[in-house]
C-alpha cells in the first residue's frame, strides 16, 4: 500500500503534545520577550547533494535555520516544516525525521506545523525564537573589533573535494564533510553575546558577503586581516589561492561573525573566538596581509542567482 500524505505526517512528523495536528498553531512569547522569526529553503542540487545521508539532511535543514536565531541571540522555541518529496520513501523519511528531531530535542524546540506535497525535493523551515534584547547586523561602530567563532572554510573544502578539484586524505575529508553536512548552530554563543556584541550575523554565504551585509547596515567599513582568519589544519595545508577562496567566499560555515568594543568581556564557552579585524569609518572592505599590505581579492559571497 502506498504511503499517503496524512499517514506520512502521522508516522514521521507528528509527536504527542506538539500541537501540530490542527490547521494553525497558537503561540505566545514569554513575558518581556520578542519573537524572532526566520525562514530558509534547501533545494536539492543547490544546497545539498543528491547523495547526502537523509539523517544528515534532517540535521542540516534545521541547523541552518537555528543559526539565524543564534545570530540574533534568540532562544529557539518552535519551527514549521514544509517539504516537497518526489516520492514517499519510508526509509528515507525515517532517517530524515530522526536527524531533524535529534537536533530539535537538543535545543528544546518543537515542530508546530507545516505542509507536505509531491515535487522535486525541497525543504523549507521557519523557526521562531525569543529574546529580550535581539542582536542585529546594524550596530557595528567605528573602533569595534571584528570577531568570528570556530574555524572557516572547511565546508567549501569538502565541496571542492566532491567536485574533484582537489584530493583530501580520508580523515580530512570526513572532518570537512561533517562541517558541510552537519553544521553546528552557535545558539549558546548568540545568547551569551547579548549585551556584549554591537552587531552579529551568521556566516552562511561566505565571510566577505556576510561581512558586507553588516557594513552596509551599519554604515561603516572594515579592515580584515587575512592571516588572522581561523582555519583547520586541512585547509592550512592547501595552497594560498584555495585557502582564500574557502575562507572568504566558501559559505556554509554557520559560525558567528560579530563586532564588539575593544576590551569587551567575551563569553568563555570553550569555543575559539578569533579577532580578525576592526571597524573603520571609511566605507568599504579592506583586506590586509600579515605585514599590513593591501590584498586584492576578486570574490563576493554566495548569490543564488549569480554564483554557479
C-alpha positions in Angstrom: 0.0 0.0 0.0 1.4 3.4 -1.0 2.2 5.8 1.8 -0.3 8.7 1.7 0.3 12.3 2.8 -1.5 12.2 6.1 -0.1 8.8 7.0 3.3 10.2 6.2 2.8 13.1 8.6 1.4 10.9 11.3 4.3 8.3 11.1 7.3 10.6 10.8 6.4 14.2 11.9 3.6 14.1 14.5 4.7 14.0 18.1 2.3 13.7 21.0 1.8 17.0 22.8 3.4 19.1 20.0 0.1 20.7 19.0 0.9 20.2 15.2 -2.3 18.4 14.4 -4.5 21.5 13.8 -4.7 24.0 10.9 -2.9 26.6 12.9 -0.5 26.8 15.9 -1.2 29.2 18.8 2.0 30.6 20.1 2.8 33.3 22.6 6.2 34.8 23.6 7.2 34.7 27.3 6.8 37.9 29.2 9.4 40.5 28.3 10.5 38.6 25.2 10.2 39.4 21.5 9.6 36.8 18.7 12.5 36.3 16.3 11.3 34.5 13.1 13.4 33.3 10.1 12.8 31.1 7.1 15.3 29.1 5.0 14.8 26.8 2.0 17.1 24.0 1.0 16.8 22.7 -2.6 18.4 19.5 -3.9 21.3 20.2 -6.2 21.6 23.8 -4.9 22.0 23.5 -1.2 22.8 19.8 -0.8 24.0 16.9 -2.9 21.6 14.2 -4.0 23.8 11.6 -2.3 23.6 13.2 1.2 22.6 10.9 4.0 19.0 11.7 4.9 19.8 11.8 8.7 22.4 14.4 8.0 20.0 16.4 5.8 17.4 16.4 8.6 20.0 17.8 10.9 21.2 20.5 8.4 17.7 21.6 7.4 17.0 22.7 11.0 20.6 23.7 11.8 20.8 26.4 9.1 17.6 27.9 10.5 18.7 27.7 14.1 21.9 29.5 13.0 19.8 32.6 12.1 18.3 32.6 15.6 21.8 32.3 17.0 22.9 35.4 15.1 20.0 37.3 16.8 20.8 36.0 20.3 17.5 34.1 20.4 16.5 31.0 22.3 14.7 28.5 19.9 11.0 27.8 20.7 9.2 26.3 17.7 9.6 25.5 14.0 7.4 24.7 10.9 8.4 22.3 8.1 7.2 22.5 4.5 8.5 19.7 2.4 8.2 18.6 -1.3 9.1 15.0 -1.9 9.5 13.2 -5.3 8.1 10.1 -3.6 7.1 8.9 -0.1 10.1 6.7 0.7 9.5 5.4 4.3 13.2 4.5 4.9 14.3 8.0 3.7 11.7 9.7 5.8 12.5 7.7 8.9 16.2 8.7 8.7 15.4 12.3 7.8 13.0 12.8 10.7 15.4 11.2 13.2 18.1 13.7 12.2 15.7 16.6 12.3 14.2 15.7 15.8 17.6 14.8 17.3 18.7 18.4 16.8 15.3 19.8 17.7 15.4 17.9 21.0 18.9 19.1 21.7 17.7 22.7 21.6 14.2 22.1 23.2 12.4 23.2 20.0 9.1 21.7 18.9 7.6 21.1 15.4 4.4 23.2 15.5 3.1 22.6 12.0 3.9 22.5 8.3 2.9 21.0 4.9 3.8 18.2 2.5 3.4 17.8 -1.2 4.8 15.9 -4.1 7.5 17.5 -6.2 11.3 17.9 -6.6 13.0 17.6 -3.2 12.7 20.9 -1.4 12.8 21.6 2.3 11.6 24.9 3.8 11.7 25.5 7.6 10.5 28.5 9.5 11.9 28.9 13.0 10.7 31.0 15.9 12.8 32.1 18.9 12.6 34.5 21.8 15.0 37.2 23.0 14.6 40.2 25.4 17.3 42.2 23.5 18.0 40.9 20.0 21.3 41.3 18.2 21.2 42.9 14.8 23.5 43.5 11.9 23.2 47.3 12.0 25.0 48.0 15.3 28.7 47.9 14.3 30.6 51.1 15.4 33.9 52.7 14.4 36.7 51.3 16.5 34.9 48.0 17.3 36.9 44.8 17.0 35.7 42.2 14.4 35.4 38.6 15.7 34.4 35.2 14.4 33.8 31.9 16.1 35.3 28.5 15.3 37.1 28.0 12.0 36.1 28.9 8.5 36.3 27.2 5.1 36.0 23.5 5.8 32.6 23.1 4.2 33.8 24.7 1.0 36.9 22.5 1.1 34.6 19.4 1.3 32.6 20.7 -1.7 35.8 21.2 -3.7 36.7 17.6 -2.9 33.3 16.4 -4.1 33.8 18.4 -7.3 37.1 16.7 -7.8 39.2 19.9 -7.9 41.4 18.6 -5.1 42.0 15.4 -3.0 41.9 15.1 0.7 43.1 12.3 3.0 40.3 10.2 4.4 40.4 11.8 7.9 40.5 15.3 6.5 37.6 14.6 4.0 35.4 13.1 6.7 36.0 16.1 9.1 35.3 18.6 6.3 32.3 16.7 5.1 30.9 16.8 8.6 31.2 20.6 8.7 29.4 20.7 5.4 26.6 18.3 6.1 26.2 18.6 9.9 26.9 22.2 10.8 26.6 23.3 14.5 24.3 26.3 15.1 26.0 28.6 17.7 22.9 29.1 19.8 24.6 29.3 23.2 27.2 31.8 21.9 24.5 34.0 20.4 22.6 34.3 23.7 25.9 34.9 25.5 26.7 37.8 23.2 23.6 39.8 24.1 24.7 43.0 25.7 28.3 42.3 24.5 28.3 42.3 20.7 27.3 45.5 18.9 26.3 43.6 15.8 26.1 39.9 14.7 25.5 37.7 11.7 26.0 34.1 10.9 28.5 33.1 8.1 26.2 31.3 5.7 27.1 32.8 2.3 30.8 33.4 2.8 32.7 35.7 5.1 33.0 38.6 2.6 29.4 38.6 1.6 28.1 38.4 5.1 30.5 41.0 6.4 29.4 43.4 3.7 25.8 43.0 5.0 27.0 44.2 8.4 29.0 47.1 7.0 26.1 48.3 4.7 23.6 48.0 7.5 25.8 49.9 9.9 27.2 52.5 7.5 30.8 51.7 8.3 33.8 49.9 6.7 36.2 47.2 7.9 39.9 46.2 7.8 40.1 42.4 7.6 43.4 40.6 8.4 43.8 37.5 6.2 46.4 35.9 8.5 44.1 36.1 11.4 41.3 34.1 9.8 40.9 30.8 11.7 41.3 27.7 9.7 41.7 24.0 10.2 45.0 22.1 9.6 43.4 20.6 6.5 42.6 24.0 5.0 46.0 25.4 6.1 47.7 22.6 4.1 46.2 23.9 0.8 47.7 26.5 -1.5 47.0 30.2 -0.7 44.6 30.6 -3.5 42.4 27.7 -2.3 42.7 28.9 1.3 41.5 32.4 0.4 38.6 31.0 -1.7 37.4 28.8 1.1 37.9 31.3 3.9 36.5 34.4 2.2 33.7 33.1 -0.1 33.1 29.5 0.8 30.0 29.7 2.9 28.1 27.0 4.8 30.3 27.7 7.9 27.5 28.8 10.2 29.9 30.4 12.6 29.0 33.8 14.2 30.7 37.0 12.9 30.3 39.8 15.4 31.6 43.2 16.5 32.4 44.3 20.0 34.1 47.2 21.7 37.8 46.8 22.3 38.3 45.1 25.7 34.8 43.8 25.8 34.4 40.8 28.1 33.7 38.0 25.6 31.9 34.8 26.8 34.1 31.7 27.5 32.2 28.8 26.2 35.1 26.6 25.2 34.6 27.7 21.6 37.5 29.6 20.0 36.9 33.2 19.1 39.3 35.0 16.7 39.8 38.7 16.3 40.1 39.1 12.6 39.9 42.9 12.0 38.4 46.2 13.1 35.6 48.5 12.1 36.7 51.8 10.4 34.9 54.9 9.3 35.8 54.8 5.6 33.2 52.8 3.7 34.4 49.5 2.1 36.1 46.3 3.0 39.9 46.4 3.1 41.9 43.1 3.1 45.4 43.2 4.6 48.2 40.6 4.7 50.4 39.8 7.7 52.6 42.8 7.1 49.6 45.1 6.7 49.8 45.4 3.0 46.6 45.6 0.9 45.5 42.4 -0.7 43.3 42.3 -3.9 40.8 39.5 -4.0 38.1 39.2 -6.7 35.3 37.5 -4.9 32.0 38.1 -3.2 29.7 36.0 -1.1 27.4 33.3 -2.4 24.4 34.6 -4.5 21.7 32.1 -5.6 21.3 33.9 -9.0 24.9 34.9 -9.7 27.0 32.0 -8.3 27.5 28.9 -10.4 
